[in-house]
Amino acid sequence: MAIRYLKTHAVLEGHVGAEDAEALVAWIRRRKAPAVHLGDCEHLHAAVLQVLLALRPAVKVPPRERWLAAALGV
């Protein structure tokens, strides 16, 4: 898995695949104020991007990739 779930936020690192999407949805839904750290994310599968766009967790650290940052509006 390319996602580490911490107490205050989830850290998405490297290549985050479709298999991570369902667990991310569940984690976000269980939090009052979910946040994600995308600073070390190199690639997101479209399923994970859709989760982030649909559920809109706070972005603690934006991705380095300009396109991805623009797509997420950060």
Backbone bond lengths (Angstrom), bond angles and torsions (degrees), N, CA, C in turn:
res aa  C-N    CA-C-N  psi(-1)  N-CA   C-N-CA  omega(-1)  CA-C   N-CA-C  phi
1 M - - - 1.445 - - 1.525 109.00 -
2 A 1.285 115.41 141.66 1.451 121.63 -179.16 1.524 111.74 -102.09
3 I 1.328 116.26 17.60 1.459 120.22 178.94 1.530 108.41 -126.01
4 R 1.337 114.98 128.63 1.467 120.61 173.40 1.522 106.69 -106.38
5 Y 1.316 115.41 127.00 1.457 121.08 -178.90 1.529 109.06 -98.73
6 L 1.320 115.76 113.80 1.453 122.17 179.60 1.529 109.10 -105.68
7 K 1.314 117.46 178.34 1.464 120.46 -178.07 1.520 112.38 -64.10
8 T 1.331 116.93 -41.64 1.465 119.54 -173.72 1.517 114.87 -102.46
9 H 1.329 117.39 -17.27 1.461 119.98 -177.82 1.529 111.33 -162.24
10 A 1.323 114.79 166.94 1.467 121.60 175.18 1.528 107.73 -106.23
11 V 1.321 116.67 136.61 1.454 122.25 -179.90 1.525 108.08 -105.93
12 L 1.334 116.08 115.95 1.461 121.39 177.78 1.520 107.55 -97.67
13 E 1.342 116.42 121.11 1.462 121.70 -173.55 1.525 111.27 -127.57
14 G 1.319 114.79 146.38 1.456 120.37 174.96 1.512 112.27 62.79
15 H 1.332 115.83 -132.70 1.465 122.37 -179.07 1.526 108.45 -99.20
16 V 1.322 115.98 113.71 1.461 121.80 -178.52 1.528 107.87 -99.87
17 G 1.327 115.89 114.21 1.458 121.35 -173.38 1.518 114.21 -93.50
18 A 1.301 114.64 174.68 1.464 122.35 -178.85 1.518 111.93 -59.46
19 E 1.314 117.43 -30.76 1.464 120.70 -178.48 1.529 112.44 -65.75
20 D 1.331 117.74 -15.22 1.460 121.79 179.41 1.524 113.29 -88.63
21 A 1.306 118.12 -12.75 1.465 121.95 -172.58 1.528 112.73 -63.38
22 E 1.301 118.05 -46.64 1.467 120.96 -175.69 1.526 111.88 -64.50
23 A 1.320 117.08 -42.89 1.463 120.51 178.37 1.525 110.79 -65.50
24 L 1.334 117.29 -36.49 1.457 120.84 178.34 1.527 110.92 -65.31
25 V 1.313 117.33 -42.24 1.471 121.12 176.58 1.528 109.83 -57.70
26 A 1.307 116.59 -49.18 1.466 120.78 -178.45 1.521 110.92 -61.43
27 W 1.322 117.45 -43.18 1.470 121.10 -179.59 1.529 110.96 -63.60
28 I 1.333 116.89 -45.89 1.469 121.02 -179.92 1.524 110.61 -61.31
29 R 1.305 117.13 -42.96 1.474 120.95 -177.53 1.522 112.88 -67.31
30 R 1.322 117.51 -24.52 1.471 120.96 179.60 1.522 112.72 -83.35
31 R 1.309 118.61 -9.01 1.469 122.42 -176.10 1.521 111.67 -100.71
32 K 1.330 115.88 144.78 1.454 120.51 174.21 1.525 110.71 -74.04
33 A 1.319 116.66 -39.76 1.468 121.83 -178.66 1.531 108.82 -135.57
34 P 1.332 117.46 74.26 1.464 119.61 -177.41 1.530 111.59 -67.27
35 A 1.326 114.70 146.37 1.463 121.10 177.42 1.520 108.64 -142.81
36 V 1.327 115.42 152.73 1.459 120.97 178.62 1.518 110.45 -128.64
37 H 1.313 115.65 148.71 1.461 124.59 176.48 1.524 105.33 -111.54
38 L 1.330 116.72 115.52 1.467 121.09 -175.77 1.524 113.08 -113.33
39 G 1.319 117.97 10.30 1.458 122.32 -175.10 1.518 114.96 -60.35
40 D 1.321 117.88 -29.15 1.470 121.42 -178.96 1.521 112.89 -108.82
41 C 1.327 116.08 13.45 1.461 121.07 179.72 1.531 109.32 -81.34
42 E 1.317 116.44 124.72 1.461 121.37 -179.68 1.521 112.27 -98.63
43 H 1.331 116.08 -31.66 1.464 120.67 -177.64 1.521 109.18 -155.28
44 L 1.328 116.10 135.88 1.470 122.08 174.68 1.513 108.96 -117.12
45 H 1.306 116.83 131.67 1.464 120.24 171.73 1.525 107.10 -66.10
46 A 1.306 117.05 150.32 1.468 121.82 -178.79 1.529 111.99 -55.92
47 A 1.326 118.31 -33.08 1.466 121.20 179.41 1.527 110.88 -63.55
48 V 1.322 117.02 -39.87 1.460 121.33 179.24 1.523 110.10 -71.39
49 L 1.320 116.87 -39.88 1.462 120.82 176.33 1.525 110.09 -59.87
50 Q 1.314 117.42 -41.63 1.459 121.36 178.50 1.528 111.65 -63.24
51 V 1.322 116.93 -37.97 1.473 120.68 176.62 1.521 109.52 -61.15
52 L 1.333 116.58 -47.44 1.462 120.63 -178.88 1.520 111.36 -64.21
53 L 1.318 117.36 -39.30 1.463 120.72 179.88 1.526 111.98 -70.93
54 A 1.318 116.83 -36.68 1.463 120.41 -177.13 1.527 112.52 -77.13
55 L 1.334 116.77 -41.61 1.462 119.96 -173.67 1.525 113.60 -97.51
56 R 1.313 117.16 -14.58 1.473 124.02 173.13 1.529 115.93 48.99
57 P 1.339 118.14 56.49 1.469 117.51 172.90 1.534 108.53 -67.41
58 A 1.317 116.72 156.64 1.468 120.52 176.41 1.533 108.55 -63.96
59 V 1.306 116.23 144.96 1.473 120.98 177.87 1.519 107.34 -101.17
60 K 1.322 115.04 107.56 1.462 122.12 -178.75 1.526 111.12 -71.68
61 V 1.335 115.86 -45.58 1.461 122.80 176.06 1.519 106.62 -133.51
62 P 1.344 117.56 122.86 1.471 119.93 -177.73 1.525 112.11 -73.48
63 P 1.334 116.32 160.96 1.464 119.78 177.62 1.529 110.54 -71.89
64 R 1.313 116.63 152.59 1.471 121.23 177.23 1.521 111.50 -72.71
65 E 1.312 116.33 -31.49 1.463 122.48 -179.43 1.524 109.25 -66.17
66 R 1.322 117.06 118.24 1.464 121.95 -176.19 1.523 113.04 -60.58
67 W 1.330 116.02 -41.89 1.459 119.04 -178.70 1.514 110.81 -61.60
68 L 1.313 116.40 -45.04 1.454 120.68 -178.86 1.525 110.75 -65.47
69 A 1.313 117.38 -42.01 1.467 120.44 177.57 1.528 110.45 -60.70
70 A 1.318 116.24 -42.52 1.470 120.05 178.82 1.523 111.20 -65.25
71 A 1.332 116.80 -41.55 1.466 120.70 -179.93 1.530 111.18 -62.87
72 L 1.327 116.28 -33.61 1.463 121.00 179.77 1.522 111.94 -87.67
73 G 1.310 116.97 -8.74 1.458 120.82 179.16 1.520 113.44 73.00
74 V 1.327 116.72 32.58 1.474 120.31 178.76 1.517 111.42 -119.01
